[in-house]
């Protein structure tokens, strides 16, 4: 098939799961074009991301004369469909609370996207995230008639499904992917009963970098690592309070925070306020090879999220035989079990502190047992090759007219 992948920003450090899907589909013989609204605003550190950036077409980097030519071609060749899509953009705008200017922009982005799909003879358009990229793809489908689908990760889609017009997007799509059973349940809430059959669970997958390694020796240093975007959903500020509790008990350990994001300044201030300068390390964005190294150096990965989908980093850590500490939310309990990690109630400082204490005090035998169980569960559920095969079958289905 000739497939196109589309999202808001691509490539991005937190979107390695998209790249893995693309590469796995290409390995199965399909041609995959990369489209995105805009490039990543920060600096790309991973060589694979840098290579992907060169292969990606970005709508907002399209020269104005070429963008207007795309719009003109669609208006002239599909005037009725274009008018229908403009009406669709206004309906989405009303649903979103009157953001008409934003949705007029989405309409013009959809004209360009539809033209690219026509130019590249795309058989199927797949979108990651049910937010504005899915809006643009829905409008492009109304203009150009190409089949499209989208993957919903959460938590943003679940926080505001009505303002995103999630039900309308599901109705227009050929199928919708949820990354967990919990995610599918949330989509069922907003889909018409007749569209339930479209909603499938396809797990995000990990690649050979994690699947083929036989990791033997466990990290022995008193070290925990948290790998996540520095945002409100991930629970970093609570994590720092838990670290301060353990330090007050006299425990010596290191907590490494990998990632960047809008809370970086506040997290830095809180580290200073709590006197954790010699305990907590902020690395910023690092390459995938360095992420893997940080996981291997730690006793366990900790991710005390307040809102989630199903974080890929949990799969990566467990595939490397490192148990995880996380929270009883969204799809996480579908992966993390008592035999491969520690689950605590979201927002519970005492429980989080206790789980971190247990991980730091855990014997090599316990860590080995949990690590082996975690790797088995991850390989059973999150092999990118099986996920790509499932997507291939779904993409080959007839589309919605």
Secondary structure, DSSP 8 states (H G I E B T S, - for coil): -EEEEEEEE-S-GGGHHHHHHHHHHHHTT-EEEEEEEE--SS---SHHHHHHHHHEEEGGGS-HHHHHHHHHHHHHH-HHHHHHHHHHHHHHHHHTTS-HHHHHHHHHHHHHHHHHHHHTT-SEEEEE-SSHHHHHHHHHHHHH--EEEEEE--SHHHHSTTTTTHHHHHHHSSEEEESSHHHHHHHHHHS-GGGGGGEEE----B-HHHHS----S---SSEEEEES-SSGGGTHHHHHHHHHHHHHTT---EEEEEB--TTHHHHHHHHHHTT-TTTEEEEES--HHHHHHHHHHSSEEEE--SS-S--HHHHHHHHTT--EEEES-TTHHHH--TTTEEEE-TT-HHHHHHHHHHHHH--HHHHHHHHHHHHHHHHHH-BHHHHHHHHHHHHTS----
